[in-house]
Amino acid sequence: MTKPYMSQSGYIGVAKQTASGTYVTPAQYMYVDSISIDAQTEELVSSPEIGGGRDIVDGSVLVGPISYGGSIDFSVRPESIGLFLLGATGAVTSSGISGDAYGHTFTFENDLVPLSIEKSVGDGLENFGYTDTKVNNLRFEAAQGEFVTGSADVIAINETSGKTVQTSSFETSPIFTYQSGSVILDSGEISVKSFSFEINNNVQDDDFRFGSRSLASLVEKRRELSASLEVVPTDSNIYKKSVYGSTSATTVSGLQTTYAGALFLRFESAYKVAGTTVPYQMDITIPKAVFKSSPFAISGDEMITETLDLIPVKESGNDIATIVLRNETASY
């Protein structure tokens, strides 16, 4: 019987590639809220010619170069998020902690690790495989006491339809919640009410060559990290420092150095790795970040909050940021 309608399957498969151009069948699957990886192409239409009439004539339209990209939205779980972290950062080192608990330290490298992604459309409608997929953007956000949500923007070089539908194996570990976070300013901590954190790899996706409609490569350009934090202020010091340059100043004067601090965020699940006292956790540590101006958010009689927009910067001898994940996966 023909199905009256279909919908998205609600999951994807992800695998780390060991060689460019070689698809790896995923063994790790993850539930997603939405996925929109699609073909991205433009039609080539010839220029109007004198005497050619007012209509586009048959044979003057061709399909041009093509790439594949889109976004994936999901709730952040301890096991499956590891491959996206590896794809967005470029390197990971793993070691055992206790029993079945492992720790993974992700560091930011120049070259990204390509992924293979499987996307199932509907109930048997089609199954696609994407090869040489790079994570262009990876974003996390949450508020205190809420689940941590994530989104990834990806770009792939090749798509193949008709992939064999695998027996999907999903993790059962619970979704992360936003456990704690702090901004270190002048040796003091400020509690964070909500946050967003983004990795932007600025992948160049227009390297087309003669003889092929597909991308020849995906090249990482300047990496940009950003964070936005909502805090409840107890004084106007952050505003004065970020805008005026010091707490004693009452207005701006000339050029000034940026106001900087450090950032630590922790996501944690309500459960521990089985047989251990190690909780599922993910920590983001940024040694130094400069602050943009931090205005007060005032609306009627609502609580006054302040938004801190930060730009992480790389100091000599330090990584720009480090992400540590603790779960039951031995390695990525």
Residue pairs with C-beta under 8 A, 6 or more apart in sequence:
3 122
3 123
6 121
6 122
6 123
6 125
7 122
8 34
8 35
8 121
8 122
9 120
9 121
9 122
9 123
10 31
10 32
10 33
11 29
11 30
11 31
11 32
11 120
11 168
11 170
12 29
12 30
12 32
12 35
12 72
12 117
12 118
12 119
12 120
13 25
13 26
13 27
13 28
13 29
13 117
13 118
13 166
13 168
14 26
14 28
14 29
14 30
14 80
14 83
14 84
14 115
14 116
14 117
14 118
15 24
15 25
15 26
15 27
15 28
15 83
15 115
15 116
15 117
16 24
16 83
16 86
16 87
16 113
16 115
16 116
16 332
17 23
17 24
17 113
17 114
17 115
17 116
17 131
17 132
18 24
20 114
20 132
21 131
21 132
21 157
21 158
22 131
23 116
23 129
23 131
23 160
24 116
25 116
25 118
25 166
26 116
26 117
26 118
26 166
27 169
28 79
28 80
28 83
28 169
28 171
29 80
29 166
29 168
29 169
29 170
30 74
30 77
30 80
30 170
30 171
31 74
31 75
31 77
31 170
32 72
32 73
32 74
33 73
33 74
33 75
33 149
34 71
34 72
34 73
35 70
35 71
35 72
35 73
35 119
36 70
36 71
36 72
37 68
37 69
37 70
37 72
37 117
37 119
37 128
37 130
37 154
37 156
38 68
38 69
38 70
39 66
39 67
39 68
39 159
40 66
40 67
40 68
40 69
41 63
41 64
41 65
41 66
41 67
42 64
42 65
43 61
43 62
43 63
43 64
44 61
44 62
44 63
44 64
45 56
45 60
45 61
46 60
46 61
63 213
64 213
65 208
65 213
65 214
65 215
66 213
66 214
67 155
67 156
67 157
67 205
67 214
67 215
68 130
68 155
68 156
68 157
68 158
68 159
69 136
69 153
69 154
69 155
69 156
69 205
70 153
70 154
71 151
71 152
71 153
71 154
72 151
72 152
72 154
73 149
73 150
73 151
74 149
74 150
74 151
74 152
75 147
75 148
75 149
75 150
75 175
75 176
76 140
76 147
76 148
76 149
76 150
76 175
76 176
76 267
76 282
77 171
77 173
77 174
77 175
77 176
78 171
78 173
78 174
78 176
78 269
78 280
78 281
78 282
78 325
78 326
78 327
78 328
79 171
79 173
79 327
79 328
79 329
80 171
81 150
81 282
81 325
82 92
82 104
82 325
82 327
82 329
82 332
83 115
83 332
84 135
84 138
84 150
84 152
85 92
85 104
85 106
85 138
85 323
85 325
86 92
86 106
86 113
86 332
87 112
87 113
87 114
87 115
87 133
87 134
87 135
87 138
87 152
87 154
88 112
88 135
88 137
88 138
88 152
88 199
88 201
89 106
89 107
89 108
89 109
89 112
89 199
89 323
90 107
90 108
90 109
90 110
90 111
90 112
90 113
91 106
91 107
91 108
91 109
91 113
92 104
92 105
92 106
92 107
92 332
93 104
93 105
93 107
94 102
94 103
94 104
94 105
94 329
94 330
94 331
94 332
95 102
95 103
96 102
96 103
96 330
97 103
97 276
97 278
97 326
98 273
98 276
98 277
98 278
99 273
99 274
99 275
99 276
99 278
100 273
100 274
100 275
100 276
100 328
101 273
101 276
101 278
101 326
101 327
101 328
102 326
102 327
102 328
102 329
102 330
102 331
103 324
103 325
103 326
104 324
104 325
104 326
104 327
104 329
104 331
104 332
105 322
105 323
105 324
106 322
106 323
106 324
106 325
107 319
107 322
108 223
108 319
108 320
108 321
110 220
111 220
112 134
112 135
112 201
112 203
112 220
114 131
114 132
114 133
114 134
114 218
115 133
115 134
115 135
115 154
116 129
116 130
116 131
116 133
117 129
117 130
117 133
117 154
117 156
118 127
118 128
118 129
118 130
118 163
118 166
119 127
119 128
119 129
119 130
120 126
120 127
120 128
120 165
121 127
121 128
124 165
126 161
126 162
127 161
127 162
127 163
127 164
127 165
128 159
128 160
128 161
128 163
129 159
129 160
129 163
130 154
130 156
130 158
130 159
131 156
131 157
131 158
131 159
131 160
132 156
132 157
132 158
132 218
133 154
133 155
133 156
133 157
134 154
134 155
134 156
134 201
134 203
134 218
134 220
135 152
135 153
135 154
135 199
135 201
136 153
136 154
136 155
136 200
136 201
136 202
136 203
136 205
137 151
137 152
137 153
137 198
137 199
137 200
137 201
138 150
138 151
138 152
138 153
138 198
138 199
139 150
139 151
139 152
139 196
139 197
139 198
139 199
140 148
140 149
140 150
140 195
140 196
140 197
140 198
140 267
140 284
141 148
141 149
141 150
141 194
141 195
141 196
141 197
142 148
142 149
142 177
142 178
142 194
142 195
142 267
143 178
143 193
143 194
143 195
143 230
144 178
144 192
144 193
144 194
145 177
145 178
146 177
146 178
147 175
147 176
147 177
148 175
148 176
148 177
148 178
148 267
155 203
155 205
155 218
157 214
157 215
157 217
157 218
158 214
173 269
173 271
173 280
173 327
173 328
174 269
174 270
174 271
174 280
175 269
176 267
176 268
176 269
176 280
176 282
177 267
177 268
177 269
177 270
178 194
178 195
178 265
178 267
179 266
179 267
179 268
179 281
180 192
180 265
180 266
180 268
181 191
181 192
181 195
181 229
181 263
181 264
181 265
181 266
182 189
182 190
182 191
182 192
182 263
182 264
183 189
183 190
183 192
183 229
183 231
183 261
183 262
183 263
183 308
184 261
184 262
184 263
184 264
185 238
185 261
186 261
190 231
190 238
191 231
191 232
192 229
192 230
192 231
192 265
193 229
193 230
193 231
193 232
193 305
194 229
194 230
195 227
195 228
195 229
195 230
195 265
196 227
196 228
197 225
197 226
197 227
197 265
197 284
198 225
198 226
198 227
199 223
199 225
200 223
200 224
200 225
200 226
201 220
201 221
201 223
202 220
202 221
202 222
202 223
202 224
203 218
203 219
203 220
203 221
204 218
204 219
204 220
204 221
205 215
205 218
206 215
207 215
207 216
207 217
207 218
207 219
208 214
208 215
208 216
209 216
223 320
224 311
225 286
225 311
225 312
225 320
225 321
226 309
226 310
226 311
226 312
227 263
227 286
227 289
227 309
227 310
227 312
228 307
228 308
228 309
228 310
229 263
229 307
229 308
229 310
230 305
230 306
230 307
230 308
231 238
231 305
231 306
231 308
232 303
232 304
232 305
232 306
233 239
233 296
233 304
233 305
233 306
236 296
237 247
238 259
238 291
238 294
238 306
238 308
239 293
239 294
239 295
239 296
239 306
240 246
240 247
240 249
241 247
241 259
241 291
242 259
242 291
242 292
242 293
242 294
242 308
243 252
243 293
243 294
244 250
244 251
244 252
244 253
244 256
245 252
245 253
245 256
245 257
245 259
258 290
258 291
259 290
259 291
260 288
260 289
260 290
260 291
260 313
261 288
261 289
261 291
261 310
262 285
262 286
262 287
262 288
262 289
263 284
263 285
263 286
263 289
263 310
263 312
264 283
264 284
264 285
264 286
265 283
265 284
266 281
266 282
266 283
266 284
267 281
267 282
267 283
268 279
268 280
268 281
268 282
269 279
269 280
269 281
271 279
271 280
272 278
272 279
272 280
273 279
273 280
273 326
273 327
273 328
274 328
278 326
279 326
280 326
280 327
281 324
281 325
281 326
282 323
282 324
282 325
282 326
283 323
283 324
284 321
284 322
284 323
285 321
285 322
285 323
285 324
286 310
286 312
286 320
286 321
287 315
287 318
287 319
287 320
287 321
288 312
288 313
288 315
288 318
289 310
289 311
289 312
289 313
290 310
290 311
290 313
291 308
291 309
291 310
292 309
292 310
292 311
294 306
294 307
294 308
294 309
295 306
295 307
296 304
296 305
296 306
297 304
297 305
297 306
297 307
298 304
312 320
312 321
313 320
314 320
